């Protein structure tokens, strides 16, 4: 058998990573409940975010130290660039604690994908992303109902202003579907799909490079290290994506809150 034929057969035996790599076994069990790695990461992220913000705000000196400076800068970024600019100077302050916590909670969980030992994006599990989007859905809809009342809020979100009533049978169901039902789905899918795809891509380059070196030989000795180099480059790109997804999630939350508080749709 020629080297080319051998390489072809070996390549056919490679199994590319798929959704099964996200089915992690329980780390430990509490009764009948299996506690998985993503579940632990949620708890660790909450502790890390609380610890950082508490430590950064504990001293509150006139001349801030490095930790206080970092905390104030991070807080100010969400407060000013997201909450105030999107929601408006009149109503934004009451939502700042939620948006700041949400941003850093998502960011830390996303960064777990790039941190050694963890190396798993928490929100690559769809259920966790949908739970976060569901909480956001309750908040911005609750805010709108509290201000406008149930019927007033439903009208605000479903009946577009400046449109002929003759168009209502077509537009009202579309507006209701888009503004009330679809938003949490797209909010979760955006976060979930980016974390899911990025993790699979990294695993593909890492395992594929190893397979090329160990089983293909010849050109594999060149292609394998190149795959690892690509994995490193993609890792840096993923860090940017992890930050952007946290930012976009919080930005959309602020936009939905602003839309729920607005007097016109």
Phi, psi and omega per residue, in radians:
X1 nan 2.311 -3.104
X2 -1.290 2.848 3.107
X3 -1.092 -0.642 -3.139
X4 -1.123 -0.750 3.130
X5 -1.156 -0.698 3.115
X6 -1.085 -0.748 3.127
X7 -1.117 -0.654 3.136
X8 -1.124 -0.762 3.139
X9 -1.137 -0.731 -3.141
X10 -1.096 -0.706 -3.123
X11 -1.124 -0.612 3.121
X12 -1.187 -0.389 -3.109
X13 -1.468 -0.162 -3.138
X14 -1.293 2.280 3.123
X15 -1.845 1.934 -3.128
X16 -1.167 2.554 3.123
X17 -1.115 2.489 3.136
X18 -2.371 -2.864 -3.114
X19 -1.018 -0.370 -3.105
X20 -1.127 -0.381 -3.128
X21 -1.231 -0.214 3.121
X22 -1.617 -0.103 3.116
X23 -1.528 1.427 -3.084
X24 -1.476 2.464 3.083
X25 -1.230 2.745 3.103
X26 -1.063 2.466 3.043
X27 -1.263 -0.726 3.011
X28 -2.737 2.984 -3.091
X29 -2.146 2.471 3.010
X30 -2.042 1.747 -3.018
X31 1.131 -2.126 3.112
X32 -1.643 0.010 -3.127
X33 -1.613 2.122 3.060
X34 -1.592 2.102 -3.120
X35 -1.597 2.009 -3.076
X36 -1.666 2.973 -3.141
X37 -1.033 -0.813 3.110
X38 -1.057 -0.608 3.106
X39 -1.119 -0.746 3.097
X40 -1.129 -0.657 -3.128
X41 -1.121 -0.610 3.079
X42 -1.058 -0.763 -3.141
X43 -1.176 -0.782 -3.136
X44 -1.089 -0.729 3.128
X45 -1.089 -0.731 3.121
X46 -1.079 -0.733 3.128
X47 -1.155 -0.741 -3.127
X48 -1.107 -0.801 -3.125
X49 -1.122 -0.801 3.124
X50 -1.089 -0.799 -3.117
X51 -1.077 -0.751 -3.132
X52 -1.142 -0.854 -3.094
X53 -1.179 -0.624 3.115
X54 -1.179 -0.806 -3.131
X55 -1.142 -0.639 -3.110
X56 -1.235 -0.503 -3.090
X57 -1.769 -0.003 -3.024
X58 -1.197 -0.805 -3.056
X59 -1.424 -0.790 3.132
X60 0.883 0.950 3.129
X61 -1.402 2.697 3.086
X62 -1.097 -0.669 3.031
X63 -1.826 1.762 -3.000
X64 -1.218 2.526 2.983
X65 -1.385 -3.056 -3.081
X66 -1.094 -0.766 -3.106
X67 -1.179 -0.778 3.110
X68 -1.111 -0.690 3.119
X69 -1.090 -0.760 3.120
X70 -1.120 -0.753 3.139
X71 -1.132 -0.755 3.137
X72 -1.160 -0.660 3.105
X73 -1.137 -0.738 3.133
X74 -1.169 -0.760 3.113
X75 -1.108 -0.782 -3.125
X76 -1.122 -0.575 3.121
X77 -1.049 -0.851 -3.131
X78 -1.267 -0.731 -3.096
X79 -1.076 -0.851 -3.009
X80 -1.549 -0.768 -3.035
X81 -1.419 -0.369 -3.125
X82 -1.995 -1.139 -3.008
X83 -1.095 -0.956 -3.063
X84 -1.215 -0.755 -3.081
X85 -1.195 -0.563 -3.070
X86 -1.630 -0.892 -3.061
X87 -1.341 -0.580 -3.130
X88 1.918 2.670 -3.034
X89 -1.197 -0.310 -3.094
X90 -1.392 -0.679 -2.991
X91 -2.000 -0.102 -2.898
X92 -1.224 -0.553 -2.927
X93 -1.042 -0.669 -3.094
X94 -1.174 -0.331 -3.113
X95 -1.733 -0.110 -3.094
X96 -1.052 -0.825 3.139
X97 -0.992 -0.722 3.137
X98 -1.153 -0.800 -3.086
X99 -1.191 -0.683 3.103
X100 -1.113 -0.824 3.126
X101 -1.081 -0.749 -3.133
X102 -1.081 -0.782 -3.121
X103 -1.053 -0.881 -3.062
X104 -1.301 -0.514 3.070
X105 -1.145 -0.801 3.110
X106 -1.165 -0.738 -3.104
X107 -1.059 -0.817 -3.129
X108 -1.108 -0.754 3.123
X109 -1.125 -0.639 3.081
X110 -1.186 -0.724 -3.120
X111 -1.173 -0.337 3.072
X112 -0.989 -0.465 3.127
X113 -1.134 -0.409 -3.080
X114 -1.905 0.015 -3.106
X115 -1.703 2.200 3.106
X116 -0.935 2.606 -3.077
X117 1.439 -0.820 3.079
X118 -1.336 -1.240 3.063
X119 0.833 0.781 3.094
X120 -2.690 2.144 3.121
X121 -1.352 2.091 -3.059
X122 -0.990 -0.745 -3.040
X123 -1.501 0.265 2.915
X124 -1.367 -0.109 2.970
X125 -1.614 2.034 -2.980
X126 -1.032 -0.671 -3.093
X127 -1.041 -0.626 -3.129
X128 -1.275 -0.656 3.089
X129 -1.168 -0.700 3.128
X130 -1.187 -0.595 3.096
X131 -1.108 -0.735 3.120
X132 -1.155 -0.737 3.109
X133 -1.163 -0.614 3.100
X134 -1.116 -0.700 3.085
X135 -1.105 -0.744 3.104
X136 -1.094 -0.701 3.119
X137 -1.043 -0.757 3.116
X138 -1.116 -0.678 -3.078
X139 -1.205 -0.924 -3.041
X140 -1.271 -0.534 3.043
X141 -1.250 -0.668 3.090
X142 -1.086 -0.692 3.101
X143 -1.098 -0.760 -3.140
X144 -1.154 -0.719 3.128
X145 -1.173 -0.666 3.128
X146 -1.104 -0.599 -3.114
X147 -1.468 -0.762 -2.991
X148 -1.818 -0.194 -3.003
X149 1.470 2.774 -3.077
X150 -1.014 -0.848 -3.092
X151 -1.257 -0.679 3.123
X152 -1.120 -0.692 3.128
X153 -1.214 -0.692 3.113
X154 -1.087 -0.699 3.098
X155 -1.151 -0.728 -3.139
X156 -1.036 -0.720 -3.072
X157 -1.496 -0.316 -3.013
X158 -1.943 -0.438 -3.059
X159 -1.929 1.859 -3.138
X160 -1.227 2.446 3.138
X161 -1.416 2.700 3.092
X162 1.273 0.354 -3.127
X163 -2.068 2.460 3.132
X164 -1.078 2.385 3.104
X165 -0.973 -0.401 3.126
X166 -1.123 -0.389 -3.141
X167 -1.570 -0.116 -3.081
X168 -1.014 -0.755 -3.130
X169 -1.016 -0.482 3.117
X170 -1.543 -0.773 -2.977
X171 -1.460 -0.613 -3.078
X172 -1.070 -0.846 3.084
X173 -1.067 -0.658 3.128
X174 -1.148 -0.749 3.126
X175 -1.137 -0.743 3.117
X176 -1.091 -0.804 -3.140
X177 -1.093 -0.742 -3.089
X178 -1.261 -0.821 -3.004
X179 -1.476 -0.517 -3.058
X180 -1.769 -0.759 -2.995
X181 -1.694 -0.676 -2.983
X182 -1.458 -0.539 -3.031
X183 -0.926 -0.887 -3.132
X184 -1.130 -0.521 3.129
X185 -1.177 -0.861 -3.140
X186 -1.184 -0.583 3.110
X187 -1.072 -0.789 3.141
X188 -1.272 -0.730 -3.091
X189 -1.083 -0.680 -3.128
X190 -1.061 -0.799 3.141
X191 -1.218 -0.835 -3.093
X192 -1.080 -0.849 -3.052
X193 -1.131 -0.678 3.128
X194 -1.157 -0.744 3.117
X195 -1.210 -0.676 3.141
X196 -1.121 -0.882 -3.086
X197 -1.162 -0.711 -3.133
X198 -1.105 -0.701 -3.132
X199 -1.188 -0.748 3.107
X200 -1.081 -0.707 -3.126
X201 -1.108 -0.748 3.127
X202 -1.139 -0.746 3.121
X203 -1.128 -0.658 3.126
X204 -1.085 -0.828 3.138
X205 -1.138 -0.706 -3.093
X206 -1.186 -0.885 -3.104
X207 -1.290 -0.616 3.115
X208 -1.141 -0.708 3.100
X209 -1.099 -0.741 3.109
X210 -1.109 -0.717 -3.127
X211 -1.140 -0.718 3.140
X212 -1.067 -0.710 -3.123
X213 -1.237 -0.744 -3.017
X214 -1.411 -0.554 -2.962
X215 -2.068 -0.434 -3.066
X216 -1.586 -0.811 -3.105
X217 1.246 3.129 3.111
X218 0.990 -1.955 -3.141
X219 -1.106 -0.403 3.121
X220 -1.105 -0.509 3.112
X221 -1.183 -0.353 3.070
X222 -1.672 -0.789 -3.084
X223 -1.194 -0.601 -3.132
X224 -1.075 -0.953 3.078
X225 -1.044 -0.595 3.086
X226 -1.113 -0.658 3.089
X227 -1.105 -0.674 3.107
X228 -1.189 -0.646 3.075
X229 -1.103 -0.739 3.081
X230 -1.093 -0.640 3.106
X231 -1.086 -0.705 3.115
X232 -1.142 -0.775 3.131
X233 -1.117 -0.725 3.107
X234 -1.141 -0.565 3.110
X235 -1.076 -0.736 3.095
X236 -1.158 -0.679 3.081
X237 -1.114 -0.670 3.140
X238 -1.106 -0.620 3.103
X239 -1.069 -0.722 3.069
X240 -1.108 -0.765 3.135
X241 -1.107 -0.689 3.138
X242 -1.078 -0.725 3.082
X243 -1.170 -0.813 -3.088
X244 -1.093 -0.656 3.141
X245 -1.184 -0.645 3.047
X246 -1.128 -0.751 -3.138
X247 -1.134 -0.804 -3.112
X248 -1.128 -0.702 3.138
X249 -1.051 -0.796 -3.123
X250 -1.249 -0.675 3.110
X251 -1.048 -0.783 3.122
X252 -1.150 -0.648 3.061
X253 -1.039 -0.774 3.113
X254 -1.103 -0.687 3.115
X255 -1.137 -0.707 3.130
X256 -1.182 -0.664 3.083
X257 -1.135 -0.756 3.111
X258 -1.070 -0.727 3.115
X259 -1.150 -0.595 3.114
X260 -1.239 -0.509 -3.141
X261 -1.528 -0.306 -3.072
X262 -1.164 2.683 -3.135
X263 -1.509 -0.308 3.117
X264 -2.330 2.605 3.121
X265 -1.809 nan nan
